[in-house]
């Protein structure tokens, strides 16, 4: 986690980007990234996250505003003079060069001595556990090995900042998860600043110190992974991060730390008022599936409803249970597979309940 008084390495000030002079792809972006931080820009396609990364790299120019790196404006600095390492989804390795020559290339361009280059290449290969691969060509590497070489090449000249654009998108699930941990460990060991772009929320939650969730060119929420998941500030973040139950209704009362929402024709729900317009306004309730209890003891939950079990899917450590409740047929409950937990059957009616503090009243 980045310290409160950490030094700022990257600053976006009122940055806008338009490709046609009319539609803004990035709208008034203000964002500080601290030295040593791992910040992920997360969002669906077209949300503006990759455009922000490309402006920082110098491959796109900002239509308005300033981008500052280490105290200096870089709006007019060409990409090769920004001292930034880049890792792309397609690796972008030179096929005619060996692994060692690929790693040496950024050092040769910087006119380093031969001895320095050899030392740094060896150290970079050890860092990504590819010590014996120096003489191979990219075509002789697996996808995971090629991606490690791409990471090593981005780090070999010890840049101030490393940018990663969907770097694990081409890998299979198991390898992708393994590489997430490896990149995170390299970041922890080197203390380099990383700005990472992905549309994969589990990747963002696993690796990041903070996550900036983008939608429609605007950061919807900027927070550490646990806060994004547990405390979403609006409906978009609640739906985009993790699995989420959404119930719609009208706010009928607000009493300090709780509010009451009349769920369309199905009864009242007590919730935490987070992003509502007051009594009479529409709201959508956000509730994580693991926070819902099946057949709770009397008096334990302020919110208890009858639910019909529609579908059970066995997922090893829990049973993903789809129920029909409050007029919604796609309400999900995660029932742990542990001793003492109920065995449900499709078609039966059960009680489901949850605490008011686990349910967030958000924008409609």
Buried (B, 14 or more C-beta within 10 A) or exposed (E): EBEEEBEEBBBBBEBBBBEEEEEBBBBBBEBBBBBBBBBBBBBEEEBBBBBBBBBBBBEBEBBBBEBBBBEEEBEEBEEEEBBBBBBBBEBEBEEEBBBBBBBBBBBEEEEBEEEEBBEBBBEBBEBBEBEEBBEBBBEEBEBBBBBBBBBBBBBBBEBBBBBBBBBBBBBEEEBBBEBBEBBBEBBEEBEBBBBBBBBBBBBBBBBBBBBBBBBBBBBBBBBBBEBBBBBBBBBBBBBBBBEBBBBBBBBEEBEEEBBBBBBBEBBBBBBBBBBBEEEEEBBBBBBBBBBBBBEBEEEEBBBBBBBBBBEBEEEEEBBBBBBBBBEBEEBBBBBEEEEEEEEBEEEEEBBBBBBBEBBBBBBB
